[in-house]
Amino acid sequence: MEHTVIVGAGNSGLAVAKYLSGFRSPAVLTDINQHPGQDLLTKLADWDVPGVWGSHPFTLLDTASEVVLSPVVDPKNPFVQEAKRQGIPVIGELEFAHRVLRIKDATATVLAITGTNGKSTTTDLTAHLLKTGGLSAIACGNIGLPFLDAVDSAAPGTRFVLECSSYQLETIVDFKAEAAAILNLTPDHLARHGSMTAYLEAKLRVFENQSSNDLCITPQNANFLTSFSPIGQRGVFGWEYVEGQGAWCGSDGNLYVRDRGGTVTDLINRSRLLIPGNHNVENALAAILLAMRGGASVEAVRSGLRTYPGLAHRIAFCGEKGGVKVYNDSKGTNVDATLIAIRALPGPLVLLLGGEDKGSSYAPLRDALEGKLRHLVFLGDAIPMLERDLGDMPHFTHVDFDEAVNRALTSANSGDQILLSPACASFDQFKNFEERGKRFEYLVREWKT
């Protein structure tokens, strides 16, 4: 009997297994993990999907009708190459879900986002703008919720705001987005792709099947796109006035959008955004274009921009009292991430640093803090290393997380920003960075009352 081979037991692979089980369509899942957990084994048993563990035997391809790859599985894998040699179609969950969607709901809209940085924020913000206008929207894909799970549960006419990684885009065939954006491109995943050229080619596949009625959104003056010719209508975003369809931040700090008909609208000043930094202005500009193509009104976009708090634990605004604003960047678990957070805020800063040390120097934070530091608060197991690298800068020291946070909250002055961006792992006092961020937000709520 013909069957589907699912390669990889991550969220995407499990979404496909669950979906096929619902239609009693024969499938087998294979994963290189030799020791799957009991929860995983129980799920597959409930779905009547057998698992093959520790390797990908070529015998699984006997009578296989299709192979569906999880994003982490490299298409150069010998098992995948053998499937192709035998003429067996190889796709990913993105393509599989798109096929299901187009059969299920001709009224649905796909708004896709790719790029090296900012994908998750832009995806989440776009969905927020659409929902602010009362439209049905789901943020899905690489952001966490598999596209197929979203499709399977959605109402007709839903806008699927889809974060797409280069790994996911490698295996598309007919996937098409009514609007798609590439945000930026910097070196990443080169071990998989081999070169920046191949990495860019994978990213640009997000536009591959667009028609002339679809929207292709790109950054202004992007050097990496000099030879790119979109099929769809071009929309651009950036820091300069846009002649055609697009969005920009003017020298006055206002965010503007020009729609398909040429009407220019002044939306809000960037100071009204709750997500700080130039990178988030660019994310917002791309989200504006995506949401408006998805049907969001100008008023919904304007209101949504004012109220979007950011992704959890990523420079997320979490409260204000007495002119002091507080930001949760618990996901800042290394020095590079903390540098981004510091640069995103104007200061003066009260910065909480520390946790489980990762062995890197904290000295690179010095230059970024120049001219904007109120004081530091050192905490956790990393205190000796923080004292070594930054101990001559104004600071307080508290081993206990709660004590450190309360010191930050009570020592700030009106106009300051308090930033939790620890540059460390959380495991000295917490299970993960999410638990640390939630505790921080709880303490901020207590402080505000």
C-alpha positions in Angstrom: 0.0 0.0 0.0 1.3 3.5 -0.9 2.2 5.7 2.0 3.7 9.1 2.9 7.1 9.2 4.5 7.5 12.0 7.1 11.2 12.8 7.8 11.7 14.5 11.2 9.7 14.4 14.4 9.6 18.1 15.1 6.5 20.2 15.2 6.2 20.3 11.4 6.5 16.5 11.0 4.1 15.8 13.8 1.5 18.2 12.3 1.7 16.3 9.0 1.4 12.9 10.9 -1.6 14.1 12.8 -3.3 15.5 9.7 -2.9 12.3 7.7 -4.1 10.3 10.6 -7.3 12.2 10.5 -7.9 11.0 7.0 -6.6 7.5 7.7 -4.0 8.0 5.1 -1.1 5.6 5.5 2.1 7.3 6.8 5.4 6.4 8.5 7.6 8.9 10.5 11.3 8.5 10.6 13.8 10.4 12.8 17.5 10.1 13.6 16.8 10.3 17.3 17.4 6.8 18.7 15.4 7.3 21.9 12.1 9.2 21.4 10.3 10.2 24.5 7.2 8.4 25.7 4.9 11.3 24.9 6.0 11.2 21.3 5.5 7.4 21.1 2.0 7.8 22.6 1.0 10.4 20.1 2.1 8.3 17.1 0.4 5.3 18.5 -2.9 7.2 18.9 -2.6 8.4 15.3 -1.7 4.9 14.1 1.5 6.3 12.5 4.5 3.9 13.0 7.9 5.4 13.8 11.4 4.4 12.6 14.2 5.6 14.9 17.9 6.2 14.6 18.2 6.2 10.8 16.3 6.6 7.6 16.3 3.2 5.9 15.9 3.3 2.1 13.4 0.5 2.4 10.9 3.1 3.6 10.8 4.4 0.0 9.3 1.2 -1.2 5.7 2.1 -2.2 6.2 5.6 -0.9 4.0 8.1 -2.7 5.6 11.2 -1.3 8.3 12.4 1.2 7.5 15.3 3.5 10.6 16.9 5.2 10.8 18.8 8.4 12.8 22.1 8.0 15.8 20.8 9.9 16.3 17.9 7.5 18.8 19.0 4.8 17.6 18.2 1.3 21.2 16.9 0.6 20.5 14.0 3.1 21.2 10.7 1.3 17.7 9.4 2.0 16.2 12.5 0.4 18.5 12.2 -2.6 17.5 8.6 -3.0 13.9 9.5 -3.0 14.5 12.1 -5.7 16.5 9.6 -7.7 13.5 7.2 -7.6 11.2 10.0 -8.8 9.3 10.3 -5.5 8.1 13.8 -4.9 9.9 15.6 -1.9 8.2 18.6 -0.3 8.1 20.3 3.1 5.3 21.0 5.6 5.0 24.5 4.1 4.1 23.1 0.7 1.9 20.4 2.2 -0.1 22.9 4.2 -0.5 25.3 1.3 -1.9 22.5 -0.8 -4.4 21.6 1.9 -5.3 25.3 2.3 -6.0 25.9 -1.4 -8.3 22.9 -1.5 -10.1 23.8 1.8 -10.6 27.6 1.4 -10.3 29.7 -1.8 -11.0 32.8 0.2 -7.9 32.6 2.5 -5.0 35.0 2.2 -1.3 34.1 2.7 1.0 36.9 3.9 4.6 35.6 4.1 7.7 37.1 5.7 11.3 36.0 5.4 14.7 37.5 6.0 17.6 36.9 8.4 16.4 39.1 11.3 13.0 40.5 12.5 10.8 37.8 10.9 9.0 36.8 14.1 8.3 40.4 15.2 7.0 41.4 11.8 4.9 38.3 11.6 3.3 38.8 15.0 2.8 42.6 14.4 1.1 42.0 11.1 -1.3 39.6 12.7 -1.9 42.1 15.5 -2.7 44.9 13.0 -5.2 42.7 11.1 -6.9 41.6 14.4 -7.1 45.2 15.5 -9.3 45.7 12.5 -11.5 42.8 13.4 -10.1 40.5 10.7 -9.4 36.8 11.3 -5.6 36.3 11.3 -3.2 33.7 12.5 0.6 34.1 13.0 2.1 30.7 12.1 5.0 29.0 10.4 8.5 29.3 11.7 7.2 31.5 14.6 6.1 28.3 16.3 2.6 27.2 15.2 3.0 24.9 12.2 1.2 26.3 9.1 -0.7 23.0 8.7 -2.1 23.1 12.3 -3.2 26.7 11.6 -4.9 25.7 8.3 -6.6 22.7 9.9 -8.3 24.8 12.6 -9.0 28.1 10.8 -12.3 29.6 9.8 -12.9 30.5 6.1 -11.3 33.8 4.9 -8.5 33.7 7.5 -5.3 35.7 6.8 -2.4 33.4 7.4 0.6 35.5 8.5 3.4 33.1 7.8 7.0 33.3 9.0 9.2 31.5 6.4 12.7 30.3 7.1 15.2 29.5 4.3 14.9 25.9 5.3 11.2 25.9 4.8 11.4 27.7 1.4 13.9 25.2 0.0 11.2 22.6 -0.5 8.3 24.6 -2.0 6.8 23.8 -5.3 3.5 25.6 -5.8 3.4 27.7 -2.6 2.2 31.2 -3.2 1.7 34.3 -1.1 -0.7 37.1 -2.0 1.8 39.4 -0.3 5.4 38.5 0.7 8.2 40.4 2.2 12.0 39.9 2.6 13.2 42.1 5.4 17.0 41.9 5.2 19.9 39.5 4.5 23.0 38.9 6.6 25.3 35.8 6.7 23.5 32.9 8.4 23.0 29.2 7.9 25.9 29.0 5.5 26.9 25.6 6.7 23.6 24.4 5.2 23.3 26.6 2.1 27.0 26.8 1.3 27.2 30.4 0.1 25.4 33.7 0.5 24.2 33.3 -3.1 22.4 30.0 -2.3 21.1 31.5 0.9 19.6 34.4 -0.9 18.1 32.1 -3.6 16.4 30.1 -0.9 14.9 33.3 0.6 13.7 34.7 -2.7 11.7 31.6 -3.4 9.0 33.3 -1.2 8.2 35.3 -4.3 8.6 32.5 -6.8 4.9 31.8 -7.7 3.4 35.2 -7.3 1.3 36.7 -10.1 1.2 40.3 -11.3 -1.7 41.0 -8.8 0.4 40.0 -5.8 2.6 42.2 -3.7 6.4 41.8 -3.4 7.8 43.8 -0.4 11.5 44.6 -0.2 13.8 47.1 1.6 14.7 50.3 -0.1 18.2 50.4 -1.6 19.0 46.8 -0.7 22.3 45.9 -2.3 21.6 42.2 -2.1 18.6 42.7 -4.5 20.3 44.6 -7.3 19.6 41.8 -9.9 16.1 40.9 -8.6 13.1 41.4 -10.8 9.8 40.7 -9.0 6.8 39.3 -10.8 4.3 40.9 -8.5 3.7 44.6 -7.7 6.7 46.1 -5.9 6.3 47.6 -2.5 9.3 49.1 -0.6 10.0 50.2 2.9 12.8 52.3 4.4 13.9 55.7 5.5 13.4 57.7 2.4 10.4 59.1 0.6 8.7 56.4 -1.6 7.5 57.3 -5.1 5.4 54.2 -5.6 3.6 51.8 -3.3 5.5 51.6 0.1 6.1 52.8 3.6 8.8 54.9 5.1 9.9 56.8 8.2 10.4 60.4 7.5 13.0 62.8 8.9 10.3 64.1 11.2 10.0 60.6 12.8 6.5 60.0 11.3 5.6 56.7 9.6 4.0 57.2 6.2 2.3 54.8 3.8 1.5 55.2 0.1 -1.2 52.7 -1.0 -1.9 51.2 -4.4 -3.9 54.2 -5.5 -1.1 56.6 -4.6 -2.7 58.1 -1.5 -0.1 59.0 1.2 -1.2 58.7 4.8 0.7 59.9 7.9 0.2 57.1 10.5 1.9 57.8 13.7 5.2 59.1 15.0 7.8 56.4 15.8 7.9 57.6 19.4 4.4 56.1 19.8 5.6 52.6 19.0 6.1 50.4 22.1 8.8 48.4 20.3 12.0 50.4 20.3 14.9 50.7 17.9 15.5 51.4 14.2 15.2 47.7 13.4 11.7 47.7 14.8 10.7 50.8 12.8 11.7 48.8 9.7 9.7 45.8 10.9 6.7 48.0 11.5 6.9 49.5 8.0 6.9 46.0 6.4 4.0 45.0 8.6 2.0 48.0 7.6 2.3 47.0 3.9 1.4 43.4 4.6 -1.6 44.2 6.8 -3.0 46.7 4.4 -2.7 44.2 1.5 -4.5 41.8 3.9 -7.4 44.2 4.2 -6.6 46.2 7.3 -7.9 49.8 7.3 -5.7 52.8 8.0 -7.4 53.3 11.3 -6.8 49.7 12.4 -3.2 50.0 11.4 -2.7 53.2 13.3 -4.4 51.8 16.4 -2.5 48.5 16.2 0.9 50.2 15.9 0.2 52.1 19.1 -0.8 49.0 21.1 1.6 46.3 19.9 3.8 45.4 22.9 6.3 43.2 21.1 7.0 39.5 21.3 7.3 38.1 24.7 10.7 38.5 26.3 12.2 40.4 23.3 12.6 44.0 24.3 8.9 43.9 25.1 7.4 46.9 26.8 5.9 45.7 30.1 4.9 48.8 32.1 5.4 52.4 33.1 5.2 54.3 36.4 6.3 57.8 37.3 7.9 58.3 33.9 10.0 55.1 34.2 9.5 52.6 31.3 10.3 49.0 31.8 11.3 46.5 29.0 11.6 42.7 29.2 14.4 41.2 27.0 14.9 38.0 28.9 15.6 36.3 25.6 18.8 38.4 25.5 20.9 35.4 26.6 24.2 36.5 25.1 26.3 39.7 24.7 25.3 40.2 21.1 21.6 40.1 21.8 22.0 42.5 24.7 23.9 44.9 22.5 20.9 45.0 20.2 18.6 45.8 23.1 20.9 48.5 24.5 21.1 50.2 21.1 17.3 50.1 20.7 16.6 52.3 23.7 17.7 56.0 24.0 18.5 55.9 27.7 19.2 56.7 30.4 19.3 53.0 31.1 19.1 50.9 34.3 20.3 47.6 32.9 20.0 44.2 34.7 22.8 41.8 33.7 23.6 38.3 34.9 22.5 34.7 35.4 24.4 31.7 34.3 27.7 32.8 32.6 28.5 31.6 29.1 32.2 32.4 29.1 32.1 35.4 26.9 33.5 38.8 27.9 31.0 41.5 28.8 33.4 44.3 27.9 31.8 44.9 24.4 28.8 46.3 26.3 30.9 49.4 27.3 30.8 51.3 24.1 27.0 50.7 23.6 26.4 52.1 27.1 28.5 55.2 26.6 26.4 58.3 27.3 23.2 56.4 28.1 23.9 54.5 31.3 22.2 55.4 34.6 23.6 52.3 36.3 23.9 48.5 36.1 22.4 45.9 38.3 24.5 42.7 38.5 22.7 39.4 39.5 23.1 35.7 39.7 26.1 33.4 39.2 27.8 35.6 36.7 28.4 38.4 39.2 32.2 37.7 39.5 32.6 37.9 35.7 30.5 41.0 35.5 32.5 42.7 38.2 35.7 41.7 36.3 34.6 43.2 33.0 32.3 46.1 34.1 32.9 46.6 37.8 34.3 50.1 37.4 30.9 51.3 36.0 28.1 52.5 38.3 26.3 49.4 39.6 24.5 47.5 42.3 24.9 43.8 43.1 22.3 41.4 44.2 22.6 37.6 43.8 18.8 37.0 44.1 16.8 37.8 41.0 13.8 39.4 42.8 16.1 41.6 44.9 18.0 42.7 41.8 14.7 43.6 40.0 13.3 45.5 42.9 16.6 47.4 43.2 16.3 48.4 39.6 12.7 49.5 39.9 13.3 51.6 43.0 16.5 53.2 41.9 15.3 54.5 38.5 14.5 58.2 37.9 11.7 59.7 35.8 12.7 59.4 32.1 14.8 56.3 32.7 14.2 52.9 31.0 14.7 49.8 33.0 15.9 46.9 30.8 16.2 43.3 31.6 18.6 42.0 29.0 20.9 39.6 31.0 23.5 38.6 28.4 23.4 35.2 30.3 21.5 32.0 30.4 18.8 31.7 33.0 19.5 28.3 34.4 21.1 29.5 37.7 17.7 30.5 39.1 15.1 29.5 36.4 14.1 26.7 34.1 14.4 28.9 31.0 14.4 32.5 29.8 10.6 32.4 29.5 10.2 31.6 33.2 12.7 34.4 34.0 10.8 36.9 31.8 7.5 36.0 33.4 8.9 36.5 36.9 10.2 39.9 35.8 6.8 40.9 34.4 5.1 39.8 37.6 7.5 41.9 39.7 6.8 44.9 37.4 3.1 44.5 37.8 3.5 44.4 41.6 5.6 47.6 41.4 3.0 49.4 39.3 0.1 48.7 41.7 
